[in-house]
């Protein structure tokens, strides 16, 4: 994934916003409160920062080769593990 050309300071501003949103989530959590909208905004902000840095967003799973997936299933079957 290629990072876009960004204006000076744009990535820094997104990272500051992301950290502020995390701080707000922790402060709410300390008082037993929850805001699903805040969690969504924080997750999207983190994804934007990842993409802008040329990385895959955290919510996108990595594509594993088929042989790896089959090997995991076989291991679980042999060892009596369930899903």
N, C-alpha and C positions, 0 to 999 in steps of 0.2 A: 504494500500500500504506500503510495507516494504522498508525502505531506504537501499541502498547498502552499503557495507563496503568501505569506501573511504580512500585514502591516506591523511595524515595530511595536512591541508591547502587547499585541493581541493575545498571544498564547499565555503570557504572564497574567493578563487580566482574567482569562478563563480559569487558570489554575487558582488564582486568589478567590474567585467566585466559588469554585468547587470546594475549596477548604472552608470558606465561610458557611456554605450550605451544610457541610459535614458537622461543623461546630454547632449550627442551629439544631441539627438532628440529635446530637449528643445532649444538648441542653434540654430539649423536649423529653428525651428518653430518661434523663435524670429525674424528671417530675412525673414519669409514668404516662406521658402523652405521646401521641403518634400522629403524623401527618403524611398520608400516602402521597399527596401531591408534592410535598417537599422531597420525599424519597425519590420520586420520579424525576424531578428537576435535577437533583443531585446526580442521579445515574446518567441522565442525558448529558450533563455538563462534563462528567468524567469521560463519557464516550467521545464527546467533541475534542477534549484535550488529547485523548489517545489517537484519534484520527489525525489531528493536526500535527502530531509528533511522528506520524508514519507508522503507527502501531494498529493492531486490530482492537476494536472496542471490546471491553471485558465481557459483554453479553453475547458475543459471537463465538460459538464453539469452534475449536480447531478441527479441521477435517483430518480424520485418522484414516490410514490405509485400511482397506477391507481385511487384509490378513491380520492386522493388529486387533481389530474388532472381533474377528472370528476366534482369534487366540484367547481373548479375554472371556468370551462366551464359553469356550471349551474348558478353560481353567475353572470357571465358576461351576460348570456342570460336573467336572471331575471331583471337585472339592465339596460338592453338596451345597453350594451357595445359591441363594435365590436373589431375584431382583427386587 
